[in-house]
């Protein structure tokens, strides 16, 4: 048993010196938004790197990359490594005064993702606080179909300053309180589906009231 344990500990030290086990292929799994070249560059792998080198060092370098939530590295002898990356989920595009867009996560932090691969709700820089982005993140988590139909989100104005959150879905508006939870989001979705099934027109849904969703209908046409 002691011989087997010693062999298990010494074998990687011996095998990593062999040319046969040098890394010749890297497989990336889970990368959707980050640039592949950037992910590979952060590894800083030597041309003499072996599949028996310490993989935790590579995993730590990946986790330190902006936009990465977690990462792991799996050996695939004789000459491959499999990198499994879990990216931070993007939630919104924040537009500044010049119209430039930046990708942010649920906490409003910037993410280094390519804009061309993203279709996210747009939030103005003045509204990119935790309330607006937080509501978007909860809708994204609890009702992905509703989230995909959101074009933009903003705060309403009130006498006390920033108020509730408005979600813009084409010609429709959904009004929610900043702390709207999954039950409210689900109720709004059910009402919207019911109205669509009955082909009833509406301009907005108000989910700020406990236990009910108020439907705002378009004004009657003039005679």
SVG drawing of the C-alpha trace seen along z (x, -y; Angstrom):
<svg xmlns="http://www.w3.org/2000/svg" viewBox="-69 -66 80 68">
<polyline fill="none" stroke="black" stroke-width="0.4" points="0.0,0.0 2.8,-2.4 4.5,-1.6 1.2,-2.3 0.8,-5.6 4.4,-6.6 4.0,-5.7 0.7,-7.7 2.5,-10.8 5.7,-10.4 4.2,-9.4 2.9,-12.9 6.4,-14.4 7.9,-11.8 5.2,-11.9 5.1,-15.7 8.7,-15.5 7.7,-13.3 7.1,-15.0 4.2,-12.6 2.1,-14.3 2.7,-17.9 -0.6,-19.9 -1.5,-20.0 -5.2,-20.6 -7.4,-22.8 -11.2,-22.3 -13.3,-25.2 -16.8,-24.5 -19.3,-27.1 -17.8,-30.2 -20.6,-32.2 -19.8,-35.8 -16.1,-36.1 -13.5,-36.3 -11.9,-32.9 -8.4,-34.4 -8.8,-36.3 -9.7,-33.2 -6.7,-31.2 -4.3,-34.1 -5.1,-34.3 -3.9,-30.7 -0.3,-31.8 0.6,-28.2 4.2,-27.4 4.9,-25.6 6.2,-22.8 3.1,-22.5 2.0,-19.0 -1.4,-17.5 0.1,-16.5 0.9,-20.0 -1.1,-21.5 -4.6,-22.1 -5.8,-24.1 -3.4,-26.9 -5.1,-27.2 -8.5,-27.1 -7.6,-29.9 -6.4,-32.1 -9.7,-31.5 -11.7,-32.4 -9.8,-35.7 -10.9,-36.7 -13.6,-39.4 -16.9,-37.8 -16.1,-34.3 -18.1,-33.0 -16.4,-29.7 -14.0,-27.4 -12.5,-23.9 -9.8,-22.1 -9.9,-18.4 -7.0,-16.4 -7.6,-14.4 -4.4,-12.4 -2.4,-12.0 -2.3,-15.7 -5.6,-17.5 -7.1,-19.7 -10.8,-20.4 -11.7,-23.9 -15.2,-24.2 -16.1,-27.9 -19.3,-29.3 -19.7,-32.9 -21.5,-35.6 -25.0,-36.0 -25.4,-39.4 -28.7,-41.2 -28.8,-44.5 -27.2,-47.0 -26.5,-50.4 -26.5,-53.3 -24.5,-56.4 -25.2,-60.0 -23.3,-59.4 -25.3,-56.3 -22.5,-53.8 -23.6,-50.5 -22.0,-48.5 -23.0,-45.1 -23.8,-44.7 -24.7,-41.9 -27.4,-41.6 -25.4,-43.9 -24.8,-46.6 -21.2,-45.7 -19.6,-46.0 -18.8,-42.8 -16.2,-42.4 -18.6,-40.7 -19.0,-41.3 -22.1,-43.3 -22.7,-41.6 -23.7,-38.3 -26.2,-39.9 -29.8,-40.8 -30.6,-42.4 -32.9,-45.1 -31.5,-48.6 -31.2,-50.7 -30.2,-54.4 -27.1,-55.2 -29.2,-57.3 -31.5,-54.3 -28.8,-51.6 -29.2,-51.3 -29.7,-48.0 -33.5,-48.4 -33.9,-48.4 -31.2,-45.9 -32.4,-43.8 -35.9,-43.6 -34.6,-42.6 -32.4,-39.9 -35.4,-38.4 -37.6,-38.4 -34.7,-36.7 -34.5,-34.0 -38.2,-33.4 -39.7,-34.0 -37.2,-33.8 -39.9,-34.2 -41.1,-37.5 -37.5,-38.7 -36.8,-38.0 -39.7,-40.3 -38.4,-43.3 -36.9,-46.0 -36.0,-48.5 -36.4,-49.3 -36.4,-52.6 -37.4,-54.2 -40.5,-56.3 -40.4,-59.8 -42.2,-60.5 -42.3,-63.4 -39.7,-61.5 -37.3,-61.0 -36.8,-57.7 -39.9,-55.5 -41.0,-52.2 -39.7,-50.3 -41.2,-50.3 -40.6,-47.4 -41.2,-48.3 -42.4,-45.3 -43.1,-46.7 -46.3,-48.7 -47.0,-47.4 -45.7,-48.6 -45.4,-46.7 -45.1,-48.6 -43.5,-46.9 -42.2,-47.9 -38.4,-47.7 -38.8,-44.7 -41.2,-42.7 -40.8,-39.0 -41.4,-35.8 -45.1,-35.7 -45.7,-39.1 -43.8,-38.4 -45.8,-35.1 -49.1,-37.0 -48.2,-39.6 -47.2,-36.8 -50.5,-34.9 -52.6,-38.1 -50.7,-38.9 -51.2,-35.4 -54.9,-35.5 -55.4,-38.8 -53.5,-37.5 -55.6,-34.3 -58.8,-36.4 -57.4,-38.9 -58.1,-41.8 -56.0,-44.9 -54.2,-46.7 -51.4,-49.3 -50.0,-48.3 -50.1,-46.0 -49.6,-47.3 -48.3,-44.8 -47.6,-47.1 -50.7,-46.1 -50.8,-43.1 -52.8,-40.2 -53.9,-41.8 -52.7,-43.0 -54.3,-46.1 -54.9,-46.1 -54.7,-49.5 -56.7,-49.6 -56.3,-52.0 -58.6,-55.0 -61.8,-54.6 -61.6,-55.8 -63.3,-59.1 -66.6,-59.0"/>
</svg>
